[in-house]
Amino acid sequence: MNIAFCDDDSIRLGRMKELVREYFGQRENEAITQYFSSPQELVEAAKGQRFDIVFLNMAFGMYPGVHTTGLDVSREIRKYDPYVPFVYFHMVEDGTYETVFVQPRRYVNDLFDQHDFFPMMDDICEEILAHPHKRIQIKDIRGDLQTLPVDSIVFAKVTGRVISIFLHNGTVVDTSGPMKDFLEILAPYPNFFAPHRSYVVNSVFISHMTSDQITMRYADDSVPIAKGKSDYVKEEYQRFLSKYWIMPYPDQRSKAKLDLG
């Protein structure tokens, strides 16, 4: 694993180094860890290498410039790596919810206690090791084998027996078969759920909901919510938020762009 930590507070960054050293000293797995005091340095490093996870401060006061917030840095890194997960720390109210749109893995207030840090790292490392590449393989409608990065799937819909898989870069891959078989392929990845029998969506790309449709980023068409499933959809999305925003996660009832009634 290749893990990056970025904070312009030298005391906090030093404490991270101590915690990481203590953590991996008690575990069998190992990691390459890199520490950056400047967000610009982290962005430059991300251009030439892939990180398995990036820990970011939410506000950089010591190094004013192009990238002054964790959200700025995340958006820039997304240009070079659309899949790396982020962990944000140091609560900042403004822009908190918007970080969902760069796919945060966690949002934490305090990284400086073993009681919180070690279980969080156990959970993250377990997922990285269990799904190191997060790829699925399918046969397209021509019979050719396609390998798709799971994190690039925005949503999929079935028409007849053709399943169209929409990726974040605008590519659409068509495969054949019933939607239930495709859902089984995605079962190991909890970000996905079916708001309608003909659709499956990736929660990290949801930008807005009403009682009858979901607006997805990187998609021109909205996804319908089946009659009677609005409560289920709301519960699934809140479950996603509660998993990815912990210790504690913000009150999404007031911040999230939900309008489910």
C-alpha distance (Angstrom), angle and dihedral (degrees) to the residues before:
residue distance angle dihedral
M1 . . .
N2 3.78 . .
I3 3.82 111.9 .
A4 3.81 127.6 -176.0
F5 3.80 127.5 -159.4
C6 3.78 121.3 -168.0
D7 3.81 126.8 -173.7
D8 3.79 132.5 137.2
D9 3.82 90.6 -149.0
S10 3.83 104.2 92.6
I11 3.81 93.4 -161.8
R12 3.79 92.8 53.4
L13 3.81 91.9 43.7
G14 3.80 89.7 50.7
R15 3.79 90.6 51.9
M16 3.79 89.6 51.7
K17 3.79 90.2 54.2
E18 3.81 90.2 52.4
L19 3.80 92.8 48.9
V20 3.79 93.2 47.1
R21 3.81 91.5 48.7
E22 3.81 90.2 49.6
Y23 3.79 92.3 45.8
F24 3.81 98.4 51.1
G25 3.79 90.1 39.7
Q26 3.81 87.1 65.9
R27 3.81 97.1 41.9
E28 3.79 134.2 71.9
N29 3.80 94.9 -136.9
E30 3.79 120.1 80.8
A31 3.79 135.4 -152.0
I32 3.78 142.0 -168.4
T33 3.80 106.6 -122.1
Q34 3.79 125.1 -164.3
Y35 3.80 126.1 -172.0
F36 3.79 125.5 -154.8
S37 3.80 127.1 -172.6
S38 3.81 92.1 -173.5
P39 3.82 123.6 58.7
Q40 3.81 89.1 -148.6
E41 3.81 90.1 58.6
L42 3.79 90.4 52.2
V43 3.81 92.3 50.5
E44 3.80 91.1 50.6
A45 3.79 91.2 49.0
A46 3.82 91.2 50.3
K47 3.80 90.2 58.3
G48 3.80 91.3 66.7
Q49 3.81 105.0 32.5
R50 3.77 142.0 32.4
F51 3.79 120.8 -117.0
D52 3.79 120.8 -155.5
I53 3.80 90.0 -149.3
V54 3.81 136.8 -2.2
F55 3.82 125.7 -151.1
L56 3.81 112.0 -154.9
N57 3.76 139.1 -177.2
M58 3.80 112.9 -128.9
A59 3.81 94.4 -134.6
F60 3.80 131.0 31.1
G61 3.79 113.1 -159.5
M62 3.81 101.3 163.9
Y63 3.81 97.3 57.0
P64 3.81 110.2 43.4
G65 3.75 113.2 -172.7
V66 3.77 141.6 95.2
H67 3.81 94.1 -31.1
T68 3.79 109.7 46.2
T69 3.81 101.8 148.5
G70 3.78 136.9 44.0
L71 3.77 88.1 -113.0
D72 3.83 91.4 55.5
V73 3.79 90.8 51.1
S74 3.80 92.9 46.6
R75 3.78 93.2 51.1
E76 3.80 90.7 50.4
I77 3.82 93.5 47.8
R78 3.81 89.0 49.2
K79 3.82 87.2 67.5
Y80 3.80 89.5 64.8
D81 3.79 102.0 28.6
P82 3.83 118.5 24.5
Y83 3.81 94.2 -176.6
V84 3.80 110.9 46.1
P85 3.84 111.0 116.3
F86 3.80 121.0 -130.5
V87 3.79 133.0 -146.2
Y88 3.81 114.3 -158.3
F89 3.78 124.4 -159.3
H90 3.80 137.9 177.2
M91 3.80 106.1 58.7
V92 3.78 116.3 -107.6
E93 3.79 115.5 173.6
D94 3.81 98.6 -156.1
G95 3.76 110.9 79.5
T96 3.80 95.0 5.2
Y97 3.78 96.2 129.1
E98 3.80 93.5 41.6
T99 3.81 89.5 67.4
V100 3.81 87.5 74.7
F101 3.79 86.8 75.3
V102 3.82 92.7 65.3
Q103 3.80 91.4 49.7
P104 3.82 105.7 -109.6
R105 3.77 116.6 -158.2
R106 3.81 94.4 -156.7
Y107 3.78 140.4 -4.8
V108 3.78 112.8 -152.2
N109 3.77 134.7 176.3
D110 3.78 97.9 -157.7
L111 3.80 130.5 26.9
F112 3.76 96.4 169.5
D113 3.79 103.6 90.4
Q114 3.80 126.4 74.4
H115 3.79 89.7 -140.9
D116 3.81 90.5 66.5
F117 3.79 103.1 24.1
F118 3.82 100.6 50.1
P119 3.84 97.8 52.2
M120 3.80 90.0 45.0
M121 3.81 91.6 51.6
D122 3.82 90.8 46.3
D123 3.79 89.7 54.9
I124 3.81 94.1 46.2
C125 3.82 95.1 45.6
E126 3.79 91.6 47.1
E127 3.79 91.5 55.0
I128 3.81 93.8 44.7
L129 3.80 92.0 50.0
A130 3.80 93.2 43.8
H131 3.81 92.7 50.2
P132 3.81 105.6 22.0
H133 3.78 94.7 164.4
K134 3.81 103.5 17.0
R135 3.77 94.8 -145.4
I136 3.78 131.7 148.7
Q137 3.78 127.4 -160.7
I138 3.79 123.9 -142.9
K139 3.79 137.2 162.6
D140 3.77 114.0 -116.6
I141 3.80 121.6 -138.0
R142 3.82 89.9 -87.6
G143 3.80 90.5 56.6
D144 3.82 95.3 -109.1
L145 3.81 117.8 139.0
Q146 3.81 112.8 -114.4
T147 3.80 126.4 -167.6
L148 3.81 112.7 -153.8
P149 3.82 128.1 -171.0
V150 3.80 104.9 -123.8
D151 3.82 93.0 -141.5
S152 3.81 90.8 57.8
I153 3.83 94.0 61.0
V154 3.81 110.2 102.8
F155 3.80 98.0 175.7
A156 3.79 142.0 -39.8
K157 3.78 133.3 -142.8
V158 3.78 133.3 -168.9
T159 3.80 124.6 -138.0
G160 3.77 112.6 -176.6
R161 3.80 101.2 -41.3
V162 3.80 96.5 -29.8
I163 3.81 117.4 101.2
S164 3.80 113.8 -159.2
I165 3.81 112.9 -156.5
F166 3.81 113.9 -158.7
L167 3.81 116.3 -153.4
H168 3.79 127.5 -159.2
N169 3.83 92.4 -111.9
G170 3.81 92.1 59.6
T171 3.80 96.1 -99.9
V172 3.81 117.7 136.1
V173 3.81 118.9 -156.7
D174 3.81 118.1 -165.3
T175 3.77 122.7 -153.1
S176 3.79 132.3 166.2
G177 3.77 132.9 -120.0
P178 3.80 140.4 67.4
M179 3.79 119.7 -47.4
K180 3.81 91.3 -121.4
D181 3.83 89.7 65.8
F182 3.81 91.0 51.8
L183 3.81 90.3 48.5
E184 3.80 89.0 54.6
I185 3.81 89.7 55.1
L186 3.83 89.3 52.7
A187 3.82 94.2 43.4
P188 3.86 94.7 101.9
Y189 3.81 89.5 59.1
P190 3.84 111.5 71.8
N191 3.82 95.6 -163.6
F192 3.79 91.1 81.0
F193 3.79 128.3 82.3
A194 3.80 137.3 157.0
P195 3.84 115.7 -116.5
H196 3.80 88.9 176.6
R197 3.80 133.0 20.3
S198 3.81 89.5 -111.6
Y199 3.82 97.6 46.4
V200 3.79 141.9 57.1
V201 3.82 122.4 -171.8
N202 3.79 136.5 -163.0
S203 3.81 108.0 -127.4
V204 3.80 94.3 -146.2
F205 3.82 90.9 66.4
I206 3.82 97.0 50.1
S207 3.80 111.7 118.1
H208 3.81 103.6 167.7
M209 3.80 141.2 3.1
T210 3.77 137.7 -164.5
S211 3.78 127.6 178.6
D212 3.80 92.3 -85.2
Q213 3.81 109.1 26.5
I214 3.80 145.7 32.5
T215 3.79 125.6 -141.6
M216 3.78 113.4 -145.8
R217 3.79 128.2 -161.3
Y218 3.81 115.3 -115.6
A219 3.81 90.1 22.4
D220 3.79 130.0 103.1
D221 3.79 95.5 -161.0
S222 3.80 125.9 63.1
V223 3.81 121.8 -128.3
P224 3.82 116.6 -121.4
I225 3.79 123.1 -127.7
A226 3.79 112.1 -139.3
K227 3.78 118.0 -118.3
G228 3.78 109.7 -87.9
K229 3.82 94.6 16.8
S230 3.81 100.6 91.8
D231 3.82 92.1 99.1
Y232 3.80 90.7 49.1
V233 3.80 91.4 49.2
K234 3.79 92.0 49.2
E235 3.82 91.2 49.0
E236 3.81 92.5 48.9
Y237 3.78 92.8 50.0
Q238 3.79 93.3 45.5
R239 3.82 88.3 49.3
F240 3.81 88.4 54.2
L241 3.81 91.6 49.2
S242 3.80 93.1 47.2
K243 3.82 90.6 51.4
Y244 3.79 95.3 48.6
W245 3.80 99.1 37.3
I246 3.80 107.1 56.1
M247 3.83 142.1 152.3
P248 3.02 77.4 54.0
Y249 3.78 122.8 -22.8
P250 3.80 120.1 -153.5
D251 3.78 121.9 -91.7
Q252 3.78 98.1 -91.9
R253 3.79 91.9 -173.6
S254 3.78 87.6 77.5
K255 3.82 100.1 29.6
A256 3.79 108.6 36.3
K257 3.78 119.9 92.0
L258 3.79 94.9 -121.1
D259 3.76 124.7 138.4
L260 3.78 102.9 174.3
G261 3.79 97.7 131.1
